């Protein structure tokens, strides 16, 4: 029948992503889009789902992921779909899978492996090529991409610790231009990671000017989240002031007990910039622990030239002694996490060899004692043995600071999940249900409407994504349907790949892709491009 819906969702309590109060309604879906909202009880549909007593929200949008390669080798995306995510934003922290330069590809692959994971066939060059390959992989979820500054710098300059020449700067600008024209939503930086840490503010300003031409955003893993948190947020605001680019502070937090409370100042800085007309925001995940590569704790000079040069340096006694001194005394502008946290608060999450598997879940302090080594020597030895492929979990922040950032009116939710190793951080599987169970249902930090807005509508508004994120007519029919009374993250640091409870249905493009904790086998995701636009007159 011509007027028959493909799918009719009946009697749902709708939270539409705008932040407005929930309401009870039916939703009709046709050809992958939301066709009607209201009382539709007398309309027919190919499939009818009665969701009385359940919450119907836009599909959750994970605004901070490192799934660039995972969407290719694991297009089913169980870690994300099982927690209600229907869209992933890849390319964060300056690390994106594209664009690449075949001459420096091995240099980049070895450095991003602990974060992005491994992948055999890097058969693309440009962002446009990469997005086409994602489309061929046909992931369950939608994918939106950022361009990693570190990836661009590696493509043009390798791991050189110096300013770019005018020729190199223009080459980086051209790569950004090509990526934006291919549909990227902006640029990301990882300024505590080489090679991003080698870049000056002036370099970032010049590159951001190109992004602004296309209406893109600047998402930044700050230069220093430890003692230099305030200065680092001020650097991001300076870039906004000089270019008028919207800025997003990635995983906004404090690191180390001595920095507790500083987010009050940094959030105030962002509010002040907003009041002056600059668009600022943050993302966060609901855990006080974070994760990254072990190599990230080294002083930046040690990684100049890439991992091969690093391993050569780590075999020299005088270099090892210099690194030990830097761990103790720090360096200006360097995020010295070992000093701020202590070796007992840095936990090994994965190694690549069977030989060292027994070290997983040990702290650096425990592992070094087990092997009768000084912690700094253990770190350098394990990096050599594992060829740099070692992941760690940091005991970073405090619950007070986490809640202060999460409650801020312009904070989005992003998992920052790394799908690497057998024991990933539980945020990979549990981020969104944990927000709903702990911070909505249990502590009342957020109302349900506020939380859903942070997971959906706020994200698409800040990133400039126009097809998803709201329950409105003619928007893509992406929904997460859950029971607020029993939704709960089950993933823990002991069992990090447990599926969450309470997610009843996940729908992508009008197709049910997850039902009663099981994948249906349907893969209906779409590559979202910045150039895709709705006909706003008809919304």
C-alpha positions in Angstrom: 0.0 0.0 0.0 1.2 3.5 -0.9 0.7 5.0 2.5 1.9 2.0 4.5 5.0 2.6 6.7 7.9 0.3 6.6 8.1 0.5 10.4 5.7 1.8 13.0 7.0 2.4 16.6 4.0 2.6 18.9 3.4 4.1 22.3 7.0 5.1 22.9 8.1 7.8 25.4 10.0 10.0 23.0 13.0 12.1 24.0 13.8 13.9 20.7 17.3 15.1 21.2 16.5 18.8 21.5 16.5 18.9 25.3 12.8 19.4 25.5 10.5 17.4 27.7 9.6 13.8 26.8 6.3 13.0 25.2 4.3 9.8 24.4 4.0 9.3 20.6 4.1 6.9 17.7 6.7 7.2 15.0 6.3 6.1 11.4 9.3 5.2 9.2 9.4 5.0 5.4 12.4 4.5 3.1 14.8 5.0 6.0 13.5 8.3 7.1 11.1 9.5 9.8 7.8 10.0 7.9 5.5 11.0 10.7 5.3 11.6 14.4 2.1 11.6 16.5 -1.0 9.4 17.0 -0.6 6.8 14.2 -2.5 3.9 15.8 -4.8 3.5 12.7 -1.9 3.4 10.2 -0.5 0.2 8.7 3.1 -0.9 8.6 5.2 -3.8 7.4 6.4 -4.1 11.0 4.9 -2.7 14.1 6.9 -2.5 17.4 5.0 -1.7 20.6 7.4 0.0 23.0 5.0 1.0 25.7 7.0 2.0 28.8 10.3 2.3 26.9 12.3 5.4 26.0 12.7 6.2 22.3 15.6 8.5 21.6 17.7 9.4 18.5 20.5 6.9 18.0 23.4 7.8 20.3 26.3 9.6 18.6 29.7 8.7 19.8 31.5 12.0 19.1 35.0 10.8 20.1 36.1 7.4 18.8 39.2 5.7 17.4 37.3 3.3 15.2 38.9 4.4 11.9 40.2 0.9 11.2 37.6 -1.0 13.3 34.8 0.0 11.0 36.7 -1.8 8.2 37.8 -5.0 9.9 34.7 -5.2 12.3 31.8 -3.6 10.4 29.3 -5.3 12.8 30.4 -2.8 15.5 29.0 -4.8 18.4 30.9 -2.7 21.1 29.0 0.4 20.0 25.7 -0.9 18.7 25.1 -2.9 22.0 25.2 0.4 23.9 22.9 2.2 21.6 25.4 4.0 19.3 24.3 4.5 15.7 26.9 7.0 14.6 30.7 7.1 15.2 32.9 10.1 14.7 36.4 8.9 13.8 39.7 10.6 13.4 40.1 12.1 16.9 43.2 13.1 18.8 45.1 14.0 15.7 45.1 10.3 14.5 43.1 9.5 11.4 43.4 6.7 8.9 43.6 9.3 6.1 45.2 11.0 4.2 48.4 8.9 4.0 51.7 9.1 2.1 53.0 5.7 1.2 56.5 6.9 1.9 55.7 7.6 5.6 53.0 5.0 6.0 55.0 2.6 8.1 56.1 5.4 10.3 52.5 6.3 11.0 51.2 2.7 11.3 53.6 1.8 14.0 52.7 4.8 16.0 48.9 4.6 15.8 48.7 0.9 16.2 48.2 1.0 20.0 45.3 3.4 19.5 43.7 2.5 16.2 44.7 -1.1 16.1 46.2 -3.1 13.2 44.9 -3.4 9.6 46.6 -5.3 6.8 45.5 -3.4 3.7 45.9 0.4 3.7 44.7 0.7 0.1 43.7 4.3 0.2 45.5 7.6 0.0 43.1 10.5 0.4 40.2 11.0 2.8 37.8 10.6 -0.2 39.4 7.2 -0.9 39.1 6.1 2.7 35.4 7.1 2.9 34.7 5.1 -0.2 36.3 2.0 1.3 34.3 2.5 4.5 31.2 2.5 2.3 32.2 -0.7 0.7 32.8 -2.3 4.2 29.1 -1.4 4.9 29.3 -1.0 8.7 26.2 -1.2 10.8 26.7 2.3 12.1 27.0 5.7 10.4 30.5 7.1 10.1 31.6 10.8 10.2 35.2 11.7 9.8 37.7 14.2 11.2 41.1 14.8 9.6 44.0 14.1 12.0 46.6 16.8 12.2 49.2 14.2 13.3 48.4 12.1 10.3 48.8 15.1 8.0 52.0 16.2 9.6 53.4 12.7 9.3 52.4 12.5 5.6 54.3 15.8 4.9 57.1 15.9 7.4 57.4 12.5 9.1 58.2 12.9 12.8 60.4 16.0 12.4 60.5 18.2 15.5 60.6 21.6 13.7 58.3 24.1 12.1 57.2 23.3 8.6 58.7 25.2 5.7 56.3 27.3 3.7 56.2 24.5 1.1 55.3 21.9 3.7 52.7 24.2 5.3 51.0 24.6 2.0 51.1 20.9 1.4 49.3 20.3 4.7 46.8 23.0 3.9 46.1 21.3 0.5 45.6 17.9 2.3 43.1 19.5 4.6 41.3 21.2 1.7 41.0 17.9 -0.1 39.7 16.2 3.0 37.1 18.9 3.7 35.9 18.7 0.1 35.6 15.0 0.5 33.2 15.5 3.4 35.3 15.6 6.6 33.7 17.6 9.4 36.9 19.3 10.6 40.4 18.7 12.0 41.5 17.1 15.2 44.8 17.5 17.1 46.7 15.4 19.5 49.1 17.9 21.0 50.5 15.7 23.7 51.4 13.1 21.1 54.3 13.3 18.6 54.2 14.6 15.9 51.3 16.9 17.0 53.3 18.1 20.0 56.0 19.5 17.7 53.5 21.9 16.2 53.3 25.5 17.2 50.1 27.5 17.9 50.8 29.5 14.7 50.9 26.3 12.6 47.5 25.3 14.0 46.1 28.7 13.3 47.1 28.6 9.7 45.7 25.1 9.2 42.5 26.0 11.0 41.9 28.9 8.6 41.4 26.3 5.8 39.0 24.3 7.9 36.9 27.5 8.6 36.5 28.1 4.8 34.4 24.9 4.8 32.5 25.4 8.0 34.4 22.8 9.9 35.4 22.4 13.5 38.6 22.0 15.6 38.6 19.2 18.1 41.7 19.1 20.3 43.4 16.6 22.6 45.1 19.4 24.6 48.9 19.9 24.7 49.0 19.3 28.5 46.1 17.9 30.6 48.3 17.8 33.7 49.8 21.0 35.2 49.4 22.9 32.0 45.6 22.3 31.6 44.6 26.0 31.9 47.3 27.2 29.4 46.3 24.4 27.0 42.7 25.5 27.0 43.8 29.1 26.5 45.8 27.9 23.5 42.6 26.4 22.0 40.7 29.6 22.7 43.5 31.6 21.0 43.0 29.5 17.9 39.3 30.2 18.0 40.0 33.9 18.4 42.3 34.1 15.5 40.2 32.0 13.1 36.7 32.0 14.4 36.7 28.2 14.2 34.4 26.3 16.6 36.5 24.4 19.2 35.9 21.2 21.0 38.0 20.2 24.0 38.4 16.5 23.8 37.9 14.3 26.9 38.0 17.5 29.1 39.4 16.5 32.5 42.1 16.9 35.0 45.0 14.6 35.5 46.6 14.0 38.9 45.2 14.8 42.4 47.2 18.1 42.6 45.2 19.4 39.7 41.8 18.6 41.2 39.3 21.5 40.6 41.0 23.1 37.7 38.2 22.3 35.4 36.1 24.9 37.2 38.6 27.5 35.7 38.8 25.9 32.3 35.0 25.6 31.9 34.8 29.3 33.0 37.3 30.1 30.2 35.1 28.4 27.7 32.0 30.2 28.9 33.7 33.5 28.6 34.8 32.7 25.1 31.2 31.7 24.2 29.9 35.0 25.6 32.4 36.8 23.3 30.9 35.0 20.3 33.2 32.0 19.9 31.7 28.6 19.7 33.3 26.3 22.3 32.3 22.9 23.7 33.8 19.7 25.3 33.4 16.0 25.2 33.7 13.6 28.1 33.4 10.0 29.1 31.9 8.8 32.4 35.1 7.3 33.9 37.9 8.7 36.0 40.3 6.4 34.3 41.6 6.9 30.7 43.7 4.8 28.3 46.3 5.3 25.6 49.7 4.1 24.4 52.5 3.6 26.8 54.8 5.4 24.5 52.7 8.6 25.1 54.3 9.0 28.5 57.8 9.5 27.1 59.3 13.0 26.7 58.5 14.1 23.1 62.1 14.4 22.0 62.6 10.7 22.6 60.1 9.8 19.8 61.5 12.2 17.1 61.9 10.4 13.9 59.4 7.6 14.9 59.6 4.3 16.7 62.7 2.9 14.9 64.7 5.9 16.1 63.1 5.6 19.6 64.2 2.0 20.0 67.8 3.0 18.9 67.8 5.7 21.6 66.4 3.4 24.3 69.3 1.0 23.9 71.8 3.8 24.8 72.6 4.2 28.5 73.1 8.0 28.3 69.7 8.4 26.6 68.0 6.2 29.2 69.5 8.3 32.0 68.3 11.5 30.3 64.7 10.1 30.1 64.8 9.1 33.7 65.8 12.7 34.7 63.0 14.1 32.6 60.5 11.8 34.3 61.7 13.2 37.6 62.0 16.9 36.8 59.7 17.3 33.8 60.1 19.6 30.7 58.5 22.9 29.9 55.3 22.3 27.9 55.4 18.5 28.4 52.5 16.5 29.9 54.5 14.4 32.4 51.9 11.9 33.5 54.3 9.6 35.3 55.2 12.3 37.8 51.6 13.5 38.2 50.1 10.1 38.7 52.9 7.8 40.0 53.8 4.5 38.5 51.3 2.7 40.7 48.5 4.5 38.7 49.5 3.5 35.3 48.2 0.0 34.4 49.2 -2.2 31.5 46.1 -3.0 29.4 47.6 -4.9 26.6 50.9 -6.2 25.0 51.3 -7.8 21.7 53.4 -10.8 22.6 52.5 -14.0 24.5 55.8 -13.7 26.4 54.6 -10.6 28.3 50.9 -11.4 28.5 51.3 -12.0 32.3 52.0 -8.3 32.7 48.5 -7.3 31.6 46.4 -5.7 34.4 49.6 -5.0 36.4 50.6 -1.4 37.3 54.0 -0.2 36.1 55.0 -0.3 39.8 53.9 -3.9 40.2 55.4 -5.1 36.9 58.8 -3.5 37.6 58.9 -5.1 41.1 57.9 -8.5 39.5 60.9 -8.2 37.2 63.2 -6.5 39.7 63.7 -3.4 37.7 63.3 0.3 38.2 59.9 1.5 36.8 61.5 3.8 34.2 63.8 0.9 33.0 60.8 -1.4 32.8 58.9 1.1 30.6 61.8 1.4 28.2 62.5 -2.3 28.1 58.9 -3.3 27.5 58.6 -0.7 24.7 61.5 -2.3 22.9 60.3 -5.8 23.4 56.8 -5.1 22.2 57.9 -2.8 19.4 55.9 0.0 21.0 52.6 -1.8 20.9 51.7 -1.5 24.6 48.5 0.0 25.9 48.0 1.5 29.4 45.1 2.7 31.6 45.7 5.8 33.7 44.0 6.6 37.1 43.5 10.1 35.9 40.8 12.3 37.4 38.4 12.7 40.3 34.6 12.1 40.3 34.0 15.7 41.3 35.8 17.1 38.3 34.2 14.5 36.0 30.7 15.5 37.1 31.5 19.2 36.8 32.5 18.7 33.1 29.6 16.4 32.4 27.0 18.7 33.8 28.2 21.7 31.8 25.6 22.8 29.2 28.0 22.3 26.2 29.6 19.0 27.1 28.9 16.1 24.7 29.4 12.4 25.4 32.1 10.4 23.6 33.6 7.0 24.5 37.2 7.5 23.4 37.2 3.7 23.3 40.2 1.8 21.9 39.3 -1.6 20.5 42.7 -3.0 21.0 43.8 -6.1 23.0 41.8 -8.5 25.1 41.3 -6.0 28.0 40.2 -2.6 26.6 38.9 0.1 28.8 35.3 -0.6 29.6 34.2 2.7 28.0 34.4 0.9 24.7 31.3 -1.1 25.6 29.7 0.9 28.5 29.9 4.6 28.0 26.3 5.6 27.1 24.5 3.2 29.4 26.7 4.3 32.3 25.7 7.9 31.8 22.1 6.9 31.8 22.2 4.5 34.8 24.7 6.4 37.0 24.3 10.0 36.2 20.6 10.1 35.3 18.8 7.3 37.2 21.1 7.0 40.3 22.7 10.4 41.1 20.3 12.8 39.2 23.3 14.8 37.9 21.4 15.1 34.6 17.8 14.8 33.6 17.0 12.2 31.0 16.4 15.0 28.4 19.7 16.7 29.2 21.6 13.4 28.9 20.0 12.5 25.6 20.7 16.0 24.2 24.4 15.5 25.1 24.4 12.2 23.3 22.6 13.4 20.2 21.3 16.8 19.4 24.2 18.8 21.0 26.7 16.7 19.1 25.3 17.2 15.7 24.8 20.9 16.3 28.5 21.3 17.3 29.9 19.1 14.5 27.5 20.4 11.8 26.0 17.0 11.0 22.5 17.5 9.6 20.9 14.1 9.0 20.9 12.5 12.4 20.6 13.4 16.1 17.0 14.5 16.4 13.6 12.8 16.1 12.1 15.0 13.4 10.3 14.4 10.2 12.6 13.7 7.2 15.6 12.9 9.5 17.3 9.6 9.2 15.4 6.9 11.2 18.1 6.1 13.7 16.7 5.2 17.2 17.9 3.7 20.4 15.0 2.2 22.4 15.7 1.3 26.0 14.3 0.7 29.5 15.4 3.5 31.8 14.5 1.5 34.9 17.1 -1.2 34.2 19.6 0.2 31.6 23.1 -0.5 33.0 26.7 -0.8 31.8 28.0 -4.3 32.5 31.6 -3.8 31.2 34.2 -3.5 34.0 37.9 -3.3 34.2 37.9 -7.0 35.1 35.4 -8.0 32.3 35.6 -5.2 29.8 33.7 -6.8 26.9 30.4 -7.5 28.7 27.3 -6.2 26.9 25.1 -3.6 28.6 21.6 -4.3 29.8 18.4 -2.4 29.0 18.9 -1.6 25.3 15.9 -3.2 23.7 16.2 -2.1 20.1 18.7 -0.2 18.0 17.5 1.0 14.6 19.7 2.4 11.8 18.1 3.9 8.7 14.8 2.4 9.6 16.2 -1.2 10.0 16.4 -3.0 13.3 20.1 -3.9 13.7 20.1 -4.9 17.4 17.2 -6.6 19.3 17.2 -8.1 22.8 21.0 -8.0 23.1 21.5 -9.7 19.7 22.7 -8.4 16.4 20.2 -9.0 13.6 22.8 -9.2 10.8 21.5 -6.1 9.0 24.1 -3.5 8.2 22.6 -0.3 7.2 25.0 2.5 8.2 25.9 5.4 6.0 29.0 7.5 5.6 28.0 11.0 6.6 29.7 13.8 4.8 29.9 17.5 5.6 28.6 18.3 2.1 25.4 16.3 2.7 22.5 18.7 3.4 18.8 18.3 4.1 16.3 20.6 2.3 15.7 22.7 5.3 12.6 24.2 3.8 10.8 20.8 4.1 11.8 19.9 7.6 
